[in-house]
Structure formats: structure tokens, C-alpha cells
Amino acid sequence: MLPEELRELAAKVRAQRAEAQFLEVKAAKDGCPKRLYDTLSGFSNQDSGGILIFGLDERAAFRAVGVYDLHDLQKKVTEQCNQMEPPVRAVFTFAEYEGVNICSAEIPAIDLAERPCYYKGAGKVKGAYIRVGDADLPMTDYEIYSYEAYRKHVHDDERTVERIPVSMLEQTRLERFLNDKKAERPQFSLLQEPQMLEMLNVTRGGIPTLAGIMNFCIYPQGIFPQYSITAVVVPGYEIGDVGEDLERFMDNRRICGTISEMVEEAVGFCKRNMKVKTIIDPDTGRRRDKAEYPLNAVREAVLNALIHRDYSEHTEGTSVQIDFFKDRLEIHSPGNLYGRMTVEQLGVARPDLRNPALAVMAESLTGAENRYSGIPTIRKEMADAGLPDPVFENRRNEFVVTLYNGTVSYRSVSSKPSVVMESALYAVNGPDTEEMPGEKSVQDLLKFCAQPRSKTEIAEFMGVKTLYYAMKKYVNPLLRSGKLVMTLPEKPQSKLQKYYAAGRG
């Protein structure tokens, strides 16, 4: 970083009066902060790394207060960097800003194979942190395990389950699978069946693997109840919304079985709960039915959720979840993106496979291509249907695919269309939509959120008596439309959560 870039960054921080995912501010007027280990760990463990700025005081509206001694600060920060495992190699920059000296320390991301970076004095379990918004939070046991599993090439789909004997695998399905493999590779038929099962990772040492159980067991959920799908239809826009008769769910089902059985039943559930629009061609008079969501996109999203979910012991209590809302369909898969894959690389780069044995089996049993085409297919199907782009989120312990139906929904609030309509119009027509109901109040709120605001501040500004109503009527629709952004996106329910207008500063 050049001194001029440091000055520009400091000015932006002062204008926004907020830290960020990649940015932490420390005063350092009276000495070097004594404990930077949490931030050093958090920055090192995220792909973008991070920047520490010394000389701005967060408690004084991020005013420039200067650094006590540039040389000594650099020395002591380096000493703390050397207490990390692996050691952190910070890059320092000095600059004069508003008449005082400030300093930045750029913390590079460490290679994925070396994560987590942690403070040696606390040990890996207590000394490893992850950056969430502008906070450094201790890593969970699962997050630490994820790095270990990737580094050591541990594939949980290949672990054996001694409680299930081979006799409990469905023989007809297993025989069909073996016949397909014999047809692909004629010499494969020279092997004895137990050898085939070993080579195909259905068994290990004569004991079924998890991949074998999830694809061939008569009832996998007898052993792993949560390796299933929970599917619900909510009568509103958020979990907790109720219908006219106070019903919480309009449909609610637990879907069990093998991977292929769950895929088919889940797609059937989605199809059953979709709205269908009838379109008449004005030229031919032919009728065409258009589903609320393209079934091919739904099928790919469900397949990906089941095949690529985390099957480690840390997630045995978590199922894949399908949530139908009035304006969207969400598919939640336990475990975040595996290996070096990022959301931006989805459908472009070749991913590391978390469950290679299970994926190969599913290719034969479900028709999954296993050619990294799932994400492009979802995007193409949504585009061909004239619907908004799918949204892919790599949350802290889950991966979420969201499909929006693109409809404009009305809800009666003081005899005018709801803000859900406004957010939908934003998505379709952009911010310059003419005569948008209630736009003045929405625009006033966005201006108010030029700097981060809490739920209470937003409710007071809008003249709303309850936080629930403020979130439901204003904040949530604007979050869905992308007009508002969370300061702590990975921890949406945090008491420290604030909201700001996208593109501010």
C-alpha cells in the first residue's frame, strides 16, 4: 500500500465511521495495542486478508489521533505476528494524515493448506479466529475440522459404519449399479462382487461406507436421522410468519431415503407447492403452463445440496432444508464451500470434491452429470425463465441457494401496497421506477442509513413502535432487494447488527 492509498482509506473510514470485514482500526496514541492476536488470526484465515490501521480512534468518531512511535509500533506488532502459527508477515505503510502520523499493517491471507492461523499461546482450539463483519469470533470445532479435513484429504463419505451390514443394502439397486459399471468397463466383471464393492467405495474391509449407505441402504435415516431433507412452505416472507388461520406452515415434510429417492421426492414436493401460470399464445391459441420456478434448476440445487453437503460427525444433527416463501425458494446445505472454492468461482473453476465416492455413485443413480455443470444449469434455467439470477451464499456453516420467483406481491398495510412490492419493482425496473408507492419514505430511510444504523434507530426514524414491524415492513424487503446491507452478514441475529445503504461512501 502506498502512503496516498493509506490516506484515502483513512478518509473513507472516517466518512463511513465503520470498520469492515477486511479492516480494523486501533488508536495506538498511547502505545501499541497489547492483544492483536484475534484480529491477526481472523484476517489470516480469510481469503482477502485484512488491514489494520493505527492512529484513528473509533471511540472519537474515528478521528485521527496519531501513533505514539512509528518505529516502536512496527517492532511490537511484528513481535505479536511472530506469536502466531504459522507466523504472520505484515507489510507496514506510514503516512501523515490530518497533521498526525498513521500506520497500516497489511495482513496477508495464509494458504488454505496452512489454516487455521492461531495464537500459539492459546493453542489451536482457543486461539483460532474467523472474521465475521467487523468482529473476530472464535472458530468452532467444525470450522477447525474443515481445514484439517481438507489438508489431510479426509473424505467423510468414505468412512465406514459398522452398525450396517452389507445385507442391509438394497440388492436390486446395488446389482443394477454393478451391472452399469461392468458395461462401462468389461474387464471389471472379472472381479468378485466383494472386490467390486471395495473398488467402488461401497465397502471398506467388507463394511459399508457412508457413501454406500446413503446410496444403497434400505433406510439410511435409521442410522442417520438428520441425513435427510426437511421441507416447509411458509405462508409469508420469513420463518415465523403465519397465515390467516395462524398456521405456521402450509406444507411440512421430512424427506427420507437414499440420495436418489430424496431427490425425486424433494422435486415432487417443490412441484406440488409451486404456483403455475397458464399462458395462451395470441397467435396460435395454444396453452402453455409455466411453473413458478424451473424444475431443472430446483433439481440441480437439491442434487448439489445432497451430494456436496458436509457428512462429517459435526453435522450429523443437521439436515438439508428447503424453505418455500412467497417470493423465493431457499435450499440450505450443511457445511460451507469446500477447499479453495469461492462463490465467485462457482460454475467457472473446477472445485475440490468433498464427497468424491458419493458423487460418483450419484452420477449413476440420479443422472447427476458430476461435470461441474450444476451451477451453470441453475443460472441458465433461471435466465431462460425470465427470473432473477440465483443467489449463492457461503455462510459460516452452510451453503444456501436462493431462487426468486420475480412476482410482485401485495400485502395490506395501511391500505397501500407493501414494501415487498417496492423491493420487487426495484429488482425488475431499477431505482428509477415511476410513481412507486411509498418511495419517499424508503428513500428517506436509505439516506438515513448512509451510516450504519441499528434496528432501534431505524424504528425510531420511521416512527414505528415495534422492532418486529420495522424489520418486517422496511428492513427485510430492502435487504432482499440489495438496497440495505448488514454490517455483520455472517451473523444476522447479532445484537451488534447494523444496516447501511448499499454503495455508501
N, C-alpha and C positions, 0 to 999 in steps of 0.2 A: 504494500500500500504506500502511495506517495503522500507527502505531507498535505498537499492540496486535497487529496481524496479523504484524508482524515478530517480535515476542516469541514468538508462538505457533509461527511457522515455525522459529525458532531452537530452541525447546524440542523440536519434533518431530525436527529434525536430530540433536540431542543424544541423544534416546531411540533413534533408529534407528542412529546412528553411521554414516551413509552419505550420500553425495551422490546425485544423481539426474539423470535426463535433462534436467530443467529447472533444476537447482540446482547451484551451485558455491560452495565455502567457501574463504575466504582469511583467513589470520591477521591481517595488517596491524597487528601490535602495534608493530613497529619501523620501519614505513614502508610506502609504497604498493607493492604488487607491481609489478615492473618490466615484466612481459610478460603482458598480459591479452588480447593480440590474438587468440590461438587461440580462447579462450572467447567473446570478443565476436563473432567470426566464426561459431562454432558455434551460439550462441544466436540470432543474427540470421537464420541460414539454416534454422531450423526454425519450423514454423507457430505453436508455442506461445511462442516467445521463450524467455527464461530469467531467472533471478535470481542475482546474485552477492551473497553475504553476507560482509561483512568483520567480523572480530572473533572468530571461532571458529577454534580450532586443530585441524586434522584429526589432526596428529601427537600431540596430547594428548587423544585420545578426544573431540574436538570440544568441548573445554572453552572457556568464554567467557574470552578474554584481552583483549578490548577493542581499540580503534583508537587509533593514536598521535595523530592530529589529524583531527577530522571535516572541518573546512574544507579543509585541505590535501589530504586524501584525495579529496574530491569534485573538487577542482580538477585533480589529476593523473589521476584516472580519466577525467575529461572530455577531457583532452588526448589520452589514448590512444584514446578514442572518435572523436576528430576525425581520427585517423590511418587510419581505416577508409574504404573506398569501397563503397557510399555511407556517409557519416558516421553513427555510431550516436548516438541521442538517449536517453541513460539517464535514468531517473527515480529520484531518491535519497530514502531514508527513514532517519531516525535514531531510535534508541530506547535506553533504558537497560535492560540485561539482566544479571541476577546481579551487580549493582554496578558494571558497566562499560558504556561506550558501544559499541554496534554499529551497523553501517550496511548497508543493502541498496541495490543498484543494479539496477533492473528494466530488462532489455534487450528492447526490442520486436522482434518479427519484422518483417523488411522485406518489402515486396511482392514477390510471386513474379517479377514482371517486372523487378525490380532485382537479383535474386540472380544469382550469389553475392556476398555481402558478404565482402570480403577486406582484409587489411592492405596498404596501399599500398606500404610499404617492401619487401615481399617479392614483390609482383605477384600477379596473379590465380591463376596456376598453382600457386605455392608458398604463397600467403597465404590461400587459401580453405579453411575447415574445416567439418566436419559433426559434430554431436553424436551420439555413439553410447554409450548408457548414461550413465556419468559421465565419459566421456573425449571429448576433442576430437581427431578424426582428420583428416588431410589429405584433401581431396576428390580423387577420382580424375578422370582426364581425361574419363571418361564422364559423371560427375556434373556437371562443369562444362559439358560439351557439352549435356547435357539442358536446363539452364537457358537456354543460348544458343539452342538449337533452339526452345524454347517462345517465347522473347521475339521471335525473328525469324520465327516461323511457318514453320520449316523442317519439311517432311514428307518423311521419307526414303523413303516408299513411292512418291514421285513422281520420285525420282532416276533418271536413265537409265543403262542398262547396254549399252555399245556392243558388248560381245562377243556379244550375242544379236541376230541379225537378225529381222525380222518373220516371215520364212519359217519360223522355228523355233517359232512359236506354233501351237498345235493349231487348225487351221482350222475343224473341225466345231464345237468348243466355242465358238470366237470368233464364228462365224456365228450360232449359237443365241443368244448373248448380244446381238448386234447386232439380231437379229430381235425379241427381247424389248423392247429399247429403242424400236424402231420402233413396236411395238404400243402402248407406253405414250405415245409422243409421235409421232403420224403425220407431222408436219412434219419430224421427224428424218430420215426416209427421203429427203428432198430433198438431203441431203448426200452427197458421195462417201465411199466407205469410209475412205480415209486421214483425211478430216476427222472422221468419226465417231470413229475411234480416238484422234485428238487431243483431241476434246472430252470423251471418256470417260476420259482419262488413261491409256489403254493404251499410247500412244506419246507422245513429245515430240520434235518435229522429225524424225519418222519413225523414231526409235529407241525400242525398248520401254522402258517404265518398270519399276521393280522390282515394282510392283503388277500390271502386265500379265504379267510373267514368272511371279510366284507364282500367278497365276490361270489362265494360258493356255499356259505353256511346256510342251513335251513332257516335259522333265525338268529342273525348276528346280535340283535339287541338283547337277547337272553343273557349275554355276557357283557355287552357294552350298551346299556340303555340309551346313552346320550349320543352314540354314534348314529344319529337319526336326524330327521328334519322336523322342526316344529313350524307349522304354517298357520297364520292367522289373517283374518280380514277385519280391519279396524274401521268403524263407521265414521271416521274423521280423518284428521291430518297428523295426529300424533298418538302414540300409545297413551291410553288414559282417556281419550275422547270417547264419549258414549253416544248411542243412538237415541231415537225418540222414546223408546221403551227402556232406556238406561242400560241397554245391552253393551257390553264391552267389546264383544267380538261378534261379527255376523257369520263367521265360519271359523272353526278352530280345529286343527287336526294334527296328530302326531303321525308322521310317516315313517314306517319301518321297513326292513327287508334288506336285501343285498343292494349294492350300488345301482345296478340296472333297474331293479324293482322300485327303488326310491325315486330314481329319475322319472320313470314313467308315471308314477303316482303323483309326484310333485307337479309335473307338467299338466296332468289331468286336473289337479286342484286349481292351478292357475287358470287354466282354460275355463273351468266351471265358474270361476269368480270374475272373469273378465266381462266388461261391457262389450257388446257387439253393435257396430254401426252398419246399417244397411244403406248401400249406395246404389242408385239407379243411373245407369249410363244414359244421358239425354239423347244420344244418337241411336243407340241400339235397343234401349229399353231393358237391357239385361241387368239383373240384380247381382250385386256383389257384397258379401259380408266382410267387414273389416274389423278385426279384433283390436281391443284396446292396446295390447302390446303384441309385437310379432312373436309367435310361438318359438321360432328358431332361436331368437335372441334369449328368450326365457330358458329354453332347453340348454343352451350353451352356458348360461350363467349358473344354472343349477348343477350341471356337469362339473364345471370348474370348481364350484364350491365343495362338492363331494370328493373330487379327485385330488384337489390341491390343498384341502384343509389340513390342519395340523392334527396328527393322530397320536401324539405323544401322551404319556400318562398325565401331563399337566393339563390337557384339555379333555380328559375323559368325561368331565361333568358338563361339557358344553356341546350343544347340538348346532347344526346348520339351521338358520332361521330365515323364513320367508314372511315378509310383512307387506300386506296389501293396504295401502292408504288411498284416499280419494284421488290424490294427484300423482301417486308414484307407487312403484313396487321395489322393495329393498330385499336383497339376498345377502345375508351375513354368513361369513365362513370363518370359523375359529382359526386363529393364527394369522400373523401378518405376512406380507410378501416374503418369500424365501430367498436367501442368498443375496446376490448383488442386484437383483431386480428392483427397479423403482417404478412408480406409477407412470412416469413419463416414458419409460421404455416398454410398457405393456403393448404387445402386438407388433413391436418393432424389433427388439433384441431377443435373442434366444435365451430363455430362462433356465435357471438351475431347477431340476425336478426334486421336489421334496419327497414325493412318493413314486419312484420310478417303477417298482414292481406292480403297484396297484394301477398305475396309469397304463401300463402295457396290457394288463388284463382287461381293463375297462375299454381299451381300444377294440378288443374282440367282442366284448359282451354288450357294449352300449352303442357302438358305432362312433365313439369319440375318435376324432382324427389323430389326436396326440401329435399334431404338426404345428402347434403354436398358432392355430387359426381361430381359436375360440373368441379372443378379444376382437380381432378384426371383423369376425362374423357378427358379433353383437353390435358393433358400431355401424356396419353396413346395413343390417336389418333395421335398425332404428332410423337410419337416414332414409332408406327406401320407403319406410312407412311415414315419412314426413314428421317424425317425432324428434324432440330434443336429443342431443348427444347423451349417451350414457355417462354416468359419473362413477369413477373408480376411486375409492378411498382406502388408503393403507393406514388404518387406525392402530392404536397402540397394541391391541391383542386380537385384532380381527381385520378381515378384508371385506369391504362392502361394495356391492354393485347396486346402483340406483338407476331405475328406468322411469322416466317421467312420461305421463300419458298425453301431455300437451293440451289438456282440456282446460277451459275456463270455468271455474266452479263458483257458485254464488252461495253465500250464507247470509241470513238475515241479521244484520247488525244495525240498529237504528234506522231501519228501512232503506238501507243502501247496500250495494254490493260490497262484499268483504275485501280485505286486503289481499286475500288469496287470489282474487280476480286481478288485482293490480299487479301482483308478482307474476302471474301468468302472462299478462299483457306485456310486462317488461321483457319476459323471456322471448315472446313472439315478435313484438314490434319494436323493442328497444325503449330507451328512456324518453323518447320524444313523442310518445303516443298522445294524440289529441284528446282532450276532454276526459281524462282518466279520473274516475270518481275518487275523491279524497286525495288527489296527488299533492295538493298543497301541504296537508298535514304530513304526508310521507316525506316530501322533500324537506320540510322543516326538521323532521326527525333526522334525516341523513346529514343535514347541515350541523345539527346539534351534536351528532356523532363524528364530527371531524376529528375529535379526540376521543379516546376510549371512554365509554360510559357504562355504569353498572345497571342492573335491572331496575333498581330503586330510582336511579337518576332518570332513566327513560320513562318509567311510570309517572314520576312527578312532572316531567316535562310535557308529557302527553295528557296530563290531567286524568289519569286512570287510577282507580282506587286500589286495585289488586295487581300484584306482580303476575299472577297467572293470566289475567286478562291482557296485560301489556305484552306478555310473551306470545300468547296465542294470536292476538289481533295484529300486532305490529312486528315484533322481533322475528318470530319463526318464519313468517312469509318472506320477509326481507332477507333472511339467511338463506332460504331456499332459492331465492332469485339471484343471490350473489351480491346484493347491494350492501348487506352488512356482513362483517367478518368477525369471528371470535378472536380474542387475544390468546386464549388457551384452547385451540381447536381439538387437541387430543384429550381434553378433559372438560367436556361440555357442561357438566354439572358442578364444576368447581365454584366454591363461594367467592373466589377471586376473579371469576369470569367477567370480562367486559366486552363491549361490542363497539366497533368503529366502522365508518363508511369505507367501502372498498375504494382504493385509489386515492386515499387521502395522502397529504404530504407530498 
